[in-house]
Amino acid sequence: MLKVQMSDPEETIRFPNNITLVAPKSVWNQHALMADIVDWNASDVPSTESLFTDGEEPLSPLVRLTPEHTSFTTPVTVMFPACIGATRVWRSSESSWELVELESFENGCVTTSLSHFCHCFASGNSRILKAIGYIKPHSAVAKLALACVGRCHQCNHALEQYQEDYYFLEGYQPCTRPAPVGTCEDTTSFRVTQGAHQQTLQVSSRMCPAISDELQAQGTQFKVQIEDIEHTFKCDAATHGDVTISGASSSSQQRPSSSEPLGDVTQPSSATMSSYFASFLPSFLLVNEDIPDGSQAPISMISARFDKGEMEMKFRRVHELLKAHNFENLMVDVGGGDDFGAKTLEYLGRLDAEHGVMLAVCTENYGEMTSSPYSSNGELTFALNENVRVLPLKVVPIYPPRPPSGPDHPFDKTGAAKALVKMVLPPCRVFLDCCDKSAEQIAKLIAEELLNMGK
């Protein structure tokens, strides 16, 4: 008898923080593969103190892949962000580290293959830096930040935090064009001079980005010398200061974000640079005039996995855009501490009472069971029980969502989350295709659909 070997197609799932895993479907079905970023000082992370020579240093976050110590017959392809300059990839083994093959470095991500899961990171001898100018509107004060180019998770995350801190960059607007600075090996000092005043900024793997003390600005620009090379940083006059939208004046509705990459290091295209600079601007400065007025639309609530990743940040911009155009749109603030659960219940209650619409941001793991009763799984359960209208938003190629489950899953051994997703998001339910679209484009799609649903 002729036996036909059935193929085992590969499936690709992207996790928060730009981590992507590619594995045969059978592996996904057998194991609850997960990937996240952890702290270097975690107790189960081997020391890297004697690992490097000749100025080599980590050029990526530390990635944890689980289930740990699980071997795979077919290696799993792993992609994660790293600074430009990364040349080697390491994985943990028992109490030490060992090198694995770096298969490629493209679009700010390294690619390698692992036959068992562990911790891993990328390293190299130098990182390429850019200088970003910041000016405080209606003042003569400026600051300078030195950060890595490209998709540096550490720099992008830290800049977001600095932009919310009064002592660093709160209230400052980023200038419209960064300047190339050069490379940084181990710990490098950069001399910053303006007139008779000089200061030194130190950059290393543990001190990046670096933020300057106050500098002097003249209107919407300032000049400064970095290692005796003069640079001029300018803010667009149209975005410098208060902006009026729909009759409402705003100056700090949302902090600037630096979560998007710069892209190519050498000679980036004008389209790439435009997209990069736009990512620094508050969403209310990026209003698409085609977004209609939402005064007559039903109330809506954004339901998503809150992980501080790119997708969450994009939909927080969508949320601000919808509000700026008079849509009654709700989104829980994850920084609310104990208020998180109370706000979730309040918003769900309003959706039910006011016949609203739940906007389901359908990432791969949307609807996964977690330790929290206020997760996307809990929100979907509420929508099912209370017959709340759900508008699915397809944001990744894999749809409908495939929340992890199985014997190794801490909260969902039987696949209840997958069944819930199938009930609430059946194939017959029309979704909005938001893949590869900007926050402005997504807000426009949602606005038009909500207005149709309100008729």
Disulfide bonds with the S-S distance in Angstrom:
none
